[in-house]
Amino acid sequence: MNRSQKPANVAPKGSAPPKRRELQVGARLKHARLLEGILMRELAERVGCTESMISKIENGKVEPSLQMLQRLVEALNRDLPSFFGADIDSPGLVQKAGERTISKTDALRGGKGVRYERLVPFAAGNLLEGNIHRIDPGGSKEDLITHQGETVGYVIEGDLELTIEDTCYQLSAGDSFFFKNHLTNRYRNTGKVLTRVIFVNTPQIH
C-alpha cells in the first residue's frame, strides 16, 4: 500500500461522532410515541416525569440524559437500535411494498378501524405528510382539530363517505378530493370491503 494513502476505515484526524442534536432525538421520540398511539401525558406517567418535560424533549428544547432516553424508549416498547434505525436525514427514501410502517389512528383524533401506512417518515423539518389510510368496513375517523395547511386525497379502492364541515361526499375508487385544513372533516367506510385512500397534507400532523 502506498504510504501516502490512509486505510479506508480510519476516520480523518479531528473527526468527531455525530452531535446529539443531529440525531434528532425529539423528532424520533414523537414519531415513536404516535406509532404507539399514546398522549404525552401517558408517556410521562410511564417514565415518571412531567408532561412538560416530554414536550420540551420532543420540541428539541431539552436533551434527555442517556438514562432518561433508555426509559423513554422502553416505555414505548422499543429498543435503542430500532429507535435510531431510520436515517431521517437521508437525501431520499425508497420503501418497498410491505416495508412501510403501519400505525393505528393517533390518540388525538376520534375513530375506529383505521390504520395509517406511512409514505413519508416522520421527521422534524419535513413539510409533507403522506399516508395510505386503511379503513375497515364500518371504520371511521373524525378530525375536529383544525390548523393551517392543505390536504389532497385519492381513493385507491373501496367506498368512502367524506364530510367536510357540513357537506357530505360519496367517493369510490378513482375519485380524488382536496380541502383546506382549517375545515373540520371526517370520513367512514360505507362499504363491505377494506377502503384504501392516499392522503397527502401539509404540515405533518399524525
Secondary structure, 3 states (H helix, E strand, C coil): CCCCCCCCCCCCCCCCCCCHHHHCHHHHHHHHHHHHCCCHHHHHHHHCCCHHHHHHHHCCCCCCCHHHHHHHHHHCCCCHHHHCCCCCCCCCCCCCCCCCCEEECCCCCEEEEEEEEECCCCCCCCCCEEEEEEEEEEEEEEECCCCCCEEEEEEEECEEEEEECCEEEEEECCCEEEEECCCCEEEECCCCCCEEEEEEEECCCC
